[in-house]
């Protein structure tokens, strides 16, 4: 378990920390490193070649330690320090911190995989699991504007009564967008507004201009999703529509 799941250096920030917790039942060994990745239009990530033009936060953020061993239930604090270069241009720079499990040396010892029968071949596959969190550095004037478009309401694949709302989050500016999506339905005859869908922590990272998102709508029993209005909001995490509204749209349902 890693907390927080997102690091942002901005303003006068110079240090941050991440907590790594071994919530498993065995002692774990973990390697920590930076990897460069860009977001695709469907929200996945792809590796960025090392020689690609551009500057990323792994060049200006130092961290320690780089490898830890944790018994079950124990935690380790990883400290990050920002060391910006002179004449850094305004903008947002990003990399991803990778927390990767390492196999137990006892199970991966090549001597234990061999035996006296030279005519046989022994193969052991050891999974290596890792998670990444974004590390973002904002320098100077950084901003973004967001809009929602390309709405499509379709039947969900799993539950017959439920539906999926597809949409695009469009981003402009030199900063990324990050927020929670909420979907509400209000009947045309003036009934009570009902919350149908929620996705937390949806990002659109630079330089991506738009990202597609599918939201599973959970329709209460007895609710007829027709003759009304869908209200879709994109909000800064932990804020309401008054203080943190990034974008919103209303979609009439015949």
ChimeraX commands (.cxc) that place a marker at each C-alpha (Angstrom):
marker #1 position 0.00,0.00,0.00 radius 0.5
marker #1 position 1.31,3.42,-1.00 radius 0.5
marker #1 position 0.00,6.77,0.29 radius 0.5
marker #1 position -0.57,9.35,-1.00 radius 0.5
marker #1 position -1.24,8.20,-4.56 radius 0.5
marker #1 position -0.23,11.52,-6.12 radius 0.5
marker #1 position 2.55,14.02,-5.39 radius 0.5
marker #1 position 2.47,17.66,-6.54 radius 0.5
marker #1 position 5.26,20.19,-5.95 radius 0.5
marker #1 position 4.04,23.75,-6.42 radius 0.5
marker #1 position 4.61,27.15,-4.90 radius 0.5
marker #1 position 7.23,26.98,-2.15 radius 0.5
marker #1 position 7.10,23.19,-1.78 radius 0.5
marker #1 position 10.56,21.68,-1.47 radius 0.5
marker #1 position 10.01,18.34,0.26 radius 0.5
marker #1 position 7.34,15.65,0.17 radius 0.5
marker #1 position 7.05,12.14,1.50 radius 0.5
marker #1 position 5.39,8.88,0.51 radius 0.5
marker #1 position 4.55,6.05,2.90 radius 0.5
marker #1 position 5.07,2.46,1.76 radius 0.5
marker #1 position 3.30,-0.17,3.88 radius 0.5
marker #1 position 3.73,-3.93,3.65 radius 0.5
marker #1 position 0.19,-5.13,4.32 radius 0.5
marker #1 position 1.04,-8.69,3.30 radius 0.5
marker #1 position 1.78,-11.69,5.48 radius 0.5
marker #1 position 5.45,-12.12,4.48 radius 0.5
marker #1 position 8.54,-9.94,4.50 radius 0.5
marker #1 position 8.75,-7.93,1.27 radius 0.5
marker #1 position 11.63,-6.38,-0.65 radius 0.5
marker #1 position 10.85,-3.32,-2.74 radius 0.5
marker #1 position 12.78,-1.31,-5.32 radius 0.5
marker #1 position 11.85,2.35,-5.87 radius 0.5
marker #1 position 12.62,4.18,-9.09 radius 0.5
marker #1 position 11.30,6.75,-11.57 radius 0.5
marker #1 position 9.75,5.76,-14.89 radius 0.5
marker #1 position 8.61,8.10,-17.68 radius 0.5
marker #1 position 5.12,7.53,-19.02 radius 0.5
marker #1 position 2.58,9.44,-21.07 radius 0.5
marker #1 position -1.19,9.03,-20.88 radius 0.5
marker #1 position -3.10,7.72,-23.89 radius 0.5
marker #1 position -6.53,8.89,-25.04 radius 0.5
marker #1 position -8.25,5.99,-23.24 radius 0.5
marker #1 position -6.50,6.68,-19.92 radius 0.5
marker #1 position -3.80,4.01,-20.14 radius 0.5
marker #1 position -0.07,4.75,-19.94 radius 0.5
marker #1 position 2.76,4.07,-22.34 radius 0.5
marker #1 position 6.51,4.28,-21.75 radius 0.5
marker #1 position 8.35,7.37,-22.98 radius 0.5
marker #1 position 11.71,6.83,-24.73 radius 0.5
marker #1 position 14.65,8.18,-22.75 radius 0.5
marker #1 position 15.76,10.33,-25.68 radius 0.5
marker #1 position 12.37,11.99,-26.20 radius 0.5
marker #1 position 12.60,15.77,-26.02 radius 0.5
marker #1 position 11.24,17.34,-22.87 radius 0.5
marker #1 position 11.97,17.66,-19.19 radius 0.5
marker #1 position 10.50,15.44,-16.49 radius 0.5
marker #1 position 10.38,15.68,-12.73 radius 0.5
marker #1 position 12.74,12.72,-12.28 radius 0.5
marker #1 position 15.56,15.05,-13.35 radius 0.5
marker #1 position 14.80,17.59,-10.60 radius 0.5
marker #1 position 13.41,15.41,-7.80 radius 0.5
marker #1 position 15.73,13.36,-5.57 radius 0.5
marker #1 position 14.43,10.62,-3.30 radius 0.5
marker #1 position 15.64,8.17,-0.64 radius 0.5
marker #1 position 15.76,5.25,0.03 radius 0.5
marker #1 position 15.81,3.40,-3.29 radius 0.5
marker #1 position 15.36,-0.11,-1.90 radius 0.5
marker #1 position 13.76,-1.33,1.33 radius 0.5
marker #1 position 12.96,-4.57,3.14 radius 0.5
marker #1 position 9.77,-4.54,5.18 radius 0.5
marker #1 position 8.43,-7.19,7.58 radius 0.5
marker #1 position 4.64,-7.71,7.56 radius 0.5
marker #1 position 2.75,-4.70,8.87 radius 0.5
marker #1 position 5.78,-2.40,8.81 radius 0.5
marker #1 position 6.05,0.94,6.97 radius 0.5
marker #1 position 8.79,2.97,5.33 radius 0.5
marker #1 position 8.81,6.69,4.58 radius 0.5
marker #1 position 10.28,7.66,1.22 radius 0.5
marker #1 position 11.45,11.29,1.22 radius 0.5
marker #1 position 11.45,13.40,-1.93 radius 0.5
marker #1 position 13.37,16.65,-2.38 radius 0.5
marker #1 position 12.86,19.18,-5.17 radius 0.5
marker #1 position 16.01,20.64,-6.72 radius 0.5
marker #1 position 14.87,22.77,-9.64 radius 0.5
marker #1 position 17.41,23.91,-12.18 radius 0.5
marker #1 position 18.03,27.56,-12.89 radius 0.5
marker #1 position 16.01,29.15,-15.67 radius 0.5
marker #1 position 13.40,26.39,-15.56 radius 0.5
marker #1 position 10.64,27.42,-17.93 radius 0.5
marker #1 position 7.10,27.80,-16.64 radius 0.5
marker #1 position 5.07,24.66,-17.02 radius 0.5
marker #1 position 4.24,21.30,-15.53 radius 0.5
marker #1 position 6.78,18.48,-15.41 radius 0.5
marker #1 position 5.84,14.91,-14.53 radius 0.5
marker #1 position 7.28,11.48,-13.97 radius 0.5
marker #1 position 5.99,8.37,-12.18 radius 0.5
marker #1 position 7.47,6.77,-9.09 radius 0.5
marker #1 position 7.51,2.98,-9.39 radius 0.5
marker #1 position 7.29,0.74,-6.32 radius 0.5
marker #1 position 8.28,-2.74,-7.46 radius 0.5
marker #1 position 8.39,-5.98,-5.49 radius 0.5
marker #1 position 11.58,-8.01,-5.65 radius 0.5
marker #1 position 11.66,-11.81,-5.49 radius 0.5
marker #1 position 13.06,-13.53,-2.41 radius 0.5
marker #1 position 16.70,-14.43,-3.14 radius 0.5
marker #1 position 16.09,-17.84,-1.58 radius 0.5
marker #1 position 13.40,-18.68,-4.14 radius 0.5
marker #1 position 15.31,-17.28,-7.11 radius 0.5
marker #1 position 18.68,-18.93,-6.41 radius 0.5
marker #1 position 19.73,-20.59,-9.66 radius 0.5
marker #1 position 21.47,-23.39,-7.71 radius 0.5
marker #1 position 18.15,-24.49,-6.24 radius 0.5
marker #1 position 16.61,-24.74,-9.69 radius 0.5
marker #1 position 19.20,-27.20,-10.93 radius 0.5
marker #1 position 19.34,-30.93,-10.23 radius 0.5
marker #1 position 21.43,-33.92,-11.10 radius 0.5
marker #1 position 19.19,-34.95,-14.00 radius 0.5
marker #1 position 20.78,-33.03,-16.87 radius 0.5
marker #1 position 18.15,-34.23,-19.34 radius 0.5
marker #1 position 15.33,-32.28,-17.66 radius 0.5
marker #1 position 14.64,-28.56,-17.59 radius 0.5
marker #1 position 13.14,-26.78,-14.61 radius 0.5
marker #1 position 11.44,-23.43,-15.08 radius 0.5
marker #1 position 10.00,-21.28,-12.29 radius 0.5
marker #1 position 8.06,-18.10,-13.01 radius 0.5
marker #1 position 8.20,-15.47,-10.27 radius 0.5
marker #1 position 5.77,-12.54,-10.72 radius 0.5
marker #1 position 7.14,-9.04,-10.13 radius 0.5
marker #1 position 4.39,-6.66,-9.09 radius 0.5
marker #1 position 4.61,-2.89,-9.17 radius 0.5
marker #1 position 2.48,0.22,-8.84 radius 0.5
marker #1 position 3.22,3.79,-9.88 radius 0.5
marker #1 position 2.15,7.20,-8.62 radius 0.5
marker #1 position 2.57,10.48,-10.52 radius 0.5
marker #1 position 5.11,13.01,-9.26 radius 0.5
marker #1 position 4.35,16.47,-10.65 radius 0.5
marker #1 position 6.41,19.66,-10.49 radius 0.5
marker #1 position 4.70,22.97,-11.35 radius 0.5
marker #1 position 6.88,25.94,-12.16 radius 0.5
marker #1 position 5.57,29.48,-12.48 radius 0.5
marker #1 position 2.28,30.18,-14.23 radius 0.5
marker #1 position 0.49,26.84,-14.71 radius 0.5
marker #1 position -3.21,26.58,-15.55 radius 0.5
marker #1 position -5.74,24.54,-17.48 radius 0.5
marker #1 position -9.33,24.77,-18.63 radius 0.5
marker #1 position -11.60,21.75,-18.99 radius 0.5
marker #1 position -14.78,20.94,-20.89 radius 0.5
marker #1 position -16.94,17.81,-21.30 radius 0.5
marker #1 position -18.22,16.50,-24.64 radius 0.5
marker #1 position -19.07,13.44,-26.80 radius 0.5
marker #1 position -21.73,12.02,-24.50 radius 0.5
marker #1 position -23.13,8.58,-25.28 radius 0.5
marker #1 position -25.54,6.61,-23.10 radius 0.5
marker #1 position -25.47,2.86,-23.72 radius 0.5
marker #1 position -26.44,-0.39,-22.11 radius 0.5
marker #1 position -23.95,-1.85,-19.61 radius 0.5
marker #1 position -22.59,-5.30,-20.37 radius 0.5
marker #1 position -23.09,-6.83,-16.93 radius 0.5
marker #1 position -26.41,-5.77,-15.42 radius 0.5
marker #1 position -29.37,-5.38,-17.72 radius 0.5
marker #1 position -30.89,-2.47,-15.80 radius 0.5
marker #1 position -27.68,-0.45,-15.58 radius 0.5
marker #1 position -26.21,1.79,-18.25 radius 0.5
marker #1 position -22.82,3.28,-19.12 radius 0.5
marker #1 position -22.24,6.95,-19.86 radius 0.5
marker #1 position -19.29,7.59,-22.17 radius 0.5
marker #1 position -17.78,11.06,-22.47 radius 0.5
marker #1 position -14.61,12.99,-23.23 radius 0.5
marker #1 position -12.72,15.30,-20.91 radius 0.5
marker #1 position -11.07,18.03,-22.97 radius 0.5
marker #1 position -8.06,19.88,-21.55 radius 0.5
marker #1 position -6.37,23.10,-22.66 radius 0.5
marker #1 position -3.41,24.95,-21.14 radius 0.5
marker #1 position 0.00,23.99,-19.76 radius 0.5
marker #1 position -1.28,22.11,-16.70 radius 0.5
marker #1 position -2.98,18.77,-16.16 radius 0.5
marker #1 position -6.55,18.34,-14.93 radius 0.5
marker #1 position -7.47,16.13,-11.98 radius 0.5
marker #1 position -10.86,15.64,-10.36 radius 0.5
marker #1 position -13.88,13.51,-9.52 radius 0.5
marker #1 position -16.75,12.86,-11.93 radius 0.5
marker #1 position -20.30,12.75,-10.59 radius 0.5
marker #1 position -23.49,12.00,-12.49 radius 0.5
marker #1 position -27.00,12.94,-11.31 radius 0.5
marker #1 position -30.46,12.44,-12.81 radius 0.5
marker #1 position -33.48,14.69,-12.31 radius 0.5
marker #1 position -36.91,13.63,-13.70 radius 0.5
marker #1 position -38.62,16.16,-15.94 radius 0.5
marker #1 position -41.74,16.16,-13.78 radius 0.5
marker #1 position -39.73,17.57,-10.89 radius 0.5
marker #1 position -38.96,14.50,-8.82 radius 0.5
marker #1 position -36.00,14.05,-6.49 radius 0.5
marker #1 position -32.48,14.26,-7.97 radius 0.5
marker #1 position -30.69,10.89,-7.78 radius 0.5
marker #1 position -26.93,10.22,-7.82 radius 0.5
marker #1 position -26.18,7.56,-10.45 radius 0.5
marker #1 position -22.41,7.46,-10.89 radius 0.5
marker #1 position -19.10,8.48,-9.34 radius 0.5
marker #1 position -15.45,8.09,-10.35 radius 0.5
marker #1 position -12.74,9.57,-8.13 radius 0.5
marker #1 position -9.31,10.74,-9.22 radius 0.5
marker #1 position -9.71,11.09,-12.98 radius 0.5
marker #1 position -6.71,12.82,-14.56 radius 0.5
marker #1 position -5.89,14.25,-17.97 radius 0.5
marker #1 position -2.14,14.75,-18.04 radius 0.5
marker #1 position -0.16,17.04,-20.33 radius 0.5
marker #1 position 0.36,16.97,-23.27 radius 0.5
marker #1 position -2.87,14.96,-23.80 radius 0.5
marker #1 position -5.70,17.15,-25.14 radius 0.5
marker #1 position -8.63,14.84,-24.34 radius 0.5
marker #1 position -9.36,11.56,-22.59 radius 0.5
marker #1 position -12.28,9.15,-22.96 radius 0.5
marker #1 position -14.05,7.96,-19.81 radius 0.5
marker #1 position -16.77,5.36,-19.23 radius 0.5
marker #1 position -18.94,5.78,-16.13 radius 0.5
marker #1 position -21.06,2.89,-14.89 radius 0.5
marker #1 position -24.47,4.23,-13.86 radius 0.5
marker #1 position -26.15,2.32,-11.05 radius 0.5
marker #1 position -29.87,2.87,-11.57 radius 0.5
marker #1 position -32.06,2.32,-8.49 radius 0.5
marker #1 position -34.86,-0.23,-8.75 radius 0.5
marker #1 position -38.00,1.42,-10.05 radius 0.5
marker #1 position -36.27,4.41,-11.61 radius 0.5
marker #1 position -37.02,4.94,-15.29 radius 0.5
marker #1 position -34.06,6.70,-16.86 radius 0.5
marker #1 position -36.10,8.73,-19.33 radius 0.5
marker #1 position -37.84,12.08,-19.60 radius 0.5
marker #1 position -35.35,13.94,-17.48 radius 0.5
marker #1 position -31.89,15.44,-17.32 radius 0.5
marker #1 position -28.42,14.11,-16.55 radius 0.5
marker #1 position -26.14,16.54,-14.75 radius 0.5
marker #1 position -22.43,15.68,-15.07 radius 0.5
marker #1 position -19.85,17.50,-12.95 radius 0.5
marker #1 position -16.04,17.34,-12.86 radius 0.5
marker #1 position -14.85,18.61,-9.46 radius 0.5
marker #1 position -11.56,19.13,-7.67 radius 0.5
marker #1 position -11.22,16.35,-5.05 radius 0.5
marker #1 position -12.67,17.27,-1.68 radius 0.5
marker #1 position -14.52,20.34,-2.99 radius 0.5
marker #1 position -18.09,21.10,-3.97 radius 0.5
marker #1 position -19.63,22.76,-7.03 radius 0.5
marker #1 position -19.19,26.22,-5.50 radius 0.5
marker #1 position -15.48,26.01,-4.71 radius 0.5
marker #1 position -14.04,23.36,-7.03 radius 0.5
marker #1 position -16.08,23.01,-10.22 radius 0.5
marker #1 position -13.78,22.28,-13.17 radius 0.5
marker #1 position -16.47,21.56,-15.77 radius 0.5
marker #1 position -20.11,20.54,-16.02 radius 0.5
marker #1 position -22.69,19.59,-18.62 radius 0.5
marker #1 position -26.39,18.83,-18.72 radius 0.5
marker #1 position -27.78,16.15,-21.01 radius 0.5
marker #1 position -31.50,15.90,-21.80 radius 0.5
marker #1 position -32.89,12.33,-21.74 radius 0.5
marker #1 position -36.03,11.88,-23.91 radius 0.5
marker link #1:1,2 radius 0.2
marker link #1:2,3 radius 0.2
marker link #1:3,4 radius 0.2
marker link #1:4,5 radius 0.2
marker link #1:5,6 radius 0.2
marker link #1:6,7 radius 0.2
marker link #1:7,8 radius 0.2
marker link #1:8,9 radius 0.2
marker link #1:9,10 radius 0.2
marker link #1:10,11 radius 0.2
marker link #1:11,12 radius 0.2
marker link #1:12,13 radius 0.2
marker link #1:13,14 radius 0.2
marker link #1:14,15 radius 0.2
marker link #1:15,16 radius 0.2
marker link #1:16,17 radius 0.2
marker link #1:17,18 radius 0.2
marker link #1:18,19 radius 0.2
marker link #1:19,20 radius 0.2
marker link #1:20,21 radius 0.2
marker link #1:21,22 radius 0.2
marker link #1:22,23 radius 0.2
marker link #1:23,24 radius 0.2
marker link #1:24,25 radius 0.2
marker link #1:25,26 radius 0.2
marker link #1:26,27 radius 0.2
marker link #1:27,28 radius 0.2
marker link #1:28,29 radius 0.2
marker link #1:29,30 radius 0.2
marker link #1:30,31 radius 0.2
marker link #1:31,32 radius 0.2
marker link #1:32,33 radius 0.2
marker link #1:33,34 radius 0.2
marker link #1:34,35 radius 0.2
marker link #1:35,36 radius 0.2
marker link #1:36,37 radius 0.2
marker link #1:37,38 radius 0.2
marker link #1:38,39 radius 0.2
marker link #1:39,40 radius 0.2
marker link #1:40,41 radius 0.2
marker link #1:41,42 radius 0.2
marker link #1:42,43 radius 0.2
marker link #1:43,44 radius 0.2
marker link #1:44,45 radius 0.2
marker link #1:45,46 radius 0.2
marker link #1:46,47 radius 0.2
marker link #1:47,48 radius 0.2
marker link #1:48,49 radius 0.2
marker link #1:49,50 radius 0.2
marker link #1:50,51 radius 0.2
marker link #1:51,52 radius 0.2
marker link #1:52,53 radius 0.2
marker link #1:53,54 radius 0.2
marker link #1:54,55 radius 0.2
marker link #1:55,56 radius 0.2
marker link #1:56,57 radius 0.2
marker link #1:57,58 radius 0.2
marker link #1:58,59 radius 0.2
marker link #1:59,60 radius 0.2
marker link #1:60,61 radius 0.2
marker link #1:61,62 radius 0.2
marker link #1:62,63 radius 0.2
marker link #1:63,64 radius 0.2
marker link #1:64,65 radius 0.2
marker link #1:65,66 radius 0.2
marker link #1:66,67 radius 0.2
marker link #1:67,68 radius 0.2
marker link #1:68,69 radius 0.2
marker link #1:69,70 radius 0.2
marker link #1:70,71 radius 0.2
marker link #1:71,72 radius 0.2
marker link #1:72,73 radius 0.2
marker link #1:73,74 radius 0.2
marker link #1:74,75 radius 0.2
marker link #1:75,76 radius 0.2
marker link #1:76,77 radius 0.2
marker link #1:77,78 radius 0.2
marker link #1:78,79 radius 0.2
marker link #1:79,80 radius 0.2
marker link #1:80,81 radius 0.2
marker link #1:81,82 radius 0.2
marker link #1:82,83 radius 0.2
marker link #1:83,84 radius 0.2
marker link #1:84,85 radius 0.2
marker link #1:85,86 radius 0.2
marker link #1:86,87 radius 0.2
marker link #1:87,88 radius 0.2
marker link #1:88,89 radius 0.2
marker link #1:89,90 radius 0.2
marker link #1:90,91 radius 0.2
marker link #1:91,92 radius 0.2
marker link #1:92,93 radius 0.2
marker link #1:93,94 radius 0.2
marker link #1:94,95 radius 0.2
marker link #1:95,96 radius 0.2
marker link #1:96,97 radius 0.2
marker link #1:97,98 radius 0.2
marker link #1:98,99 radius 0.2
marker link #1:99,100 radius 0.2
marker link #1:100,101 radius 0.2
marker link #1:101,102 radius 0.2
marker link #1:102,103 radius 0.2
marker link #1:103,104 radius 0.2
marker link #1:104,105 radius 0.2
marker link #1:105,106 radius 0.2
marker link #1:106,107 radius 0.2
marker link #1:107,108 radius 0.2
marker link #1:108,109 radius 0.2
marker link #1:109,110 radius 0.2
marker link #1:110,111 radius 0.2
marker link #1:111,112 radius 0.2
marker link #1:112,113 radius 0.2
marker link #1:113,114 radius 0.2
marker link #1:114,115 radius 0.2
marker link #1:115,116 radius 0.2
marker link #1:116,117 radius 0.2
marker link #1:117,118 radius 0.2
marker link #1:118,119 radius 0.2
marker link #1:119,120 radius 0.2
marker link #1:120,121 radius 0.2
marker link #1:121,122 radius 0.2
marker link #1:122,123 radius 0.2
marker link #1:123,124 radius 0.2
marker link #1:124,125 radius 0.2
marker link #1:125,126 radius 0.2
marker link #1:126,127 radius 0.2
marker link #1:127,128 radius 0.2
marker link #1:128,129 radius 0.2
marker link #1:129,130 radius 0.2
marker link #1:130,131 radius 0.2
marker link #1:131,132 radius 0.2
marker link #1:132,133 radius 0.2
marker link #1:133,134 radius 0.2
marker link #1:134,135 radius 0.2
marker link #1:135,136 radius 0.2
marker link #1:136,137 radius 0.2
marker link #1:137,138 radius 0.2
marker link #1:138,139 radius 0.2
marker link #1:139,140 radius 0.2
marker link #1:140,141 radius 0.2
marker link #1:141,142 radius 0.2
marker link #1:142,143 radius 0.2
marker link #1:143,144 radius 0.2
marker link #1:144,145 radius 0.2
marker link #1:145,146 radius 0.2
marker link #1:146,147 radius 0.2
marker link #1:147,148 radius 0.2
marker link #1:148,149 radius 0.2
marker link #1:149,150 radius 0.2
marker link #1:150,151 radius 0.2
marker link #1:151,152 radius 0.2
marker link #1:152,153 radius 0.2
marker link #1:153,154 radius 0.2
marker link #1:154,155 radius 0.2
marker link #1:155,156 radius 0.2
marker link #1:156,157 radius 0.2
marker link #1:157,158 radius 0.2
marker link #1:158,159 radius 0.2
marker link #1:159,160 radius 0.2
marker link #1:160,161 radius 0.2
marker link #1:161,162 radius 0.2
marker link #1:162,163 radius 0.2
marker link #1:163,164 radius 0.2
marker link #1:164,165 radius 0.2
marker link #1:165,166 radius 0.2
marker link #1:166,167 radius 0.2
marker link #1:167,168 radius 0.2
marker link #1:168,169 radius 0.2
marker link #1:169,170 radius 0.2
marker link #1:170,171 radius 0.2
marker link #1:171,172 radius 0.2
marker link #1:172,173 radius 0.2
marker link #1:173,174 radius 0.2
marker link #1:174,175 radius 0.2
marker link #1:175,176 radius 0.2
marker link #1:176,177 radius 0.2
marker link #1:177,178 radius 0.2
marker link #1:178,179 radius 0.2
marker link #1:179,180 radius 0.2
marker link #1:180,181 radius 0.2
marker link #1:181,182 radius 0.2
marker link #1:182,183 radius 0.2
marker link #1:183,184 radius 0.2
marker link #1:184,185 radius 0.2
marker link #1:185,186 radius 0.2
marker link #1:186,187 radius 0.2
marker link #1:187,188 radius 0.2
marker link #1:188,189 radius 0.2
marker link #1:189,190 radius 0.2
marker link #1:190,191 radius 0.2
marker link #1:191,192 radius 0.2
marker link #1:192,193 radius 0.2
marker link #1:193,194 radius 0.2
marker link #1:194,195 radius 0.2
marker link #1:195,196 radius 0.2
marker link #1:196,197 radius 0.2
marker link #1:197,198 radius 0.2
marker link #1:198,199 radius 0.2
marker link #1:199,200 radius 0.2
marker link #1:200,201 radius 0.2
marker link #1:201,202 radius 0.2
marker link #1:202,203 radius 0.2
marker link #1:203,204 radius 0.2
marker link #1:204,205 radius 0.2
marker link #1:205,206 radius 0.2
marker link #1:206,207 radius 0.2
marker link #1:207,208 radius 0.2
marker link #1:208,209 radius 0.2
marker link #1:209,210 radius 0.2
marker link #1:210,211 radius 0.2
marker link #1:211,212 radius 0.2
marker link #1:212,213 radius 0.2
marker link #1:213,214 radius 0.2
marker link #1:214,215 radius 0.2
marker link #1:215,216 radius 0.2
marker link #1:216,217 radius 0.2
marker link #1:217,218 radius 0.2
marker link #1:218,219 radius 0.2
marker link #1:219,220 radius 0.2
marker link #1:220,221 radius 0.2
marker link #1:221,222 radius 0.2
marker link #1:222,223 radius 0.2
marker link #1:223,224 radius 0.2
marker link #1:224,225 radius 0.2
marker link #1:225,226 radius 0.2
marker link #1:226,227 radius 0.2
marker link #1:227,228 radius 0.2
marker link #1:228,229 radius 0.2
marker link #1:229,230 radius 0.2
marker link #1:230,231 radius 0.2
marker link #1:231,232 radius 0.2
marker link #1:232,233 radius 0.2
marker link #1:233,234 radius 0.2
marker link #1:234,235 radius 0.2
marker link #1:235,236 radius 0.2
marker link #1:236,237 radius 0.2
marker link #1:237,238 radius 0.2
marker link #1:238,239 radius 0.2
marker link #1:239,240 radius 0.2
marker link #1:240,241 radius 0.2
marker link #1:241,242 radius 0.2
marker link #1:242,243 radius 0.2
marker link #1:243,244 radius 0.2
marker link #1:244,245 radius 0.2
marker link #1:245,246 radius 0.2
marker link #1:246,247 radius 0.2
marker link #1:247,248 radius 0.2
marker link #1:248,249 radius 0.2
marker link #1:249,250 radius 0.2
marker link #1:250,251 radius 0.2
marker link #1:251,252 radius 0.2
marker link #1:252,253 radius 0.2
marker link #1:253,254 radius 0.2
view
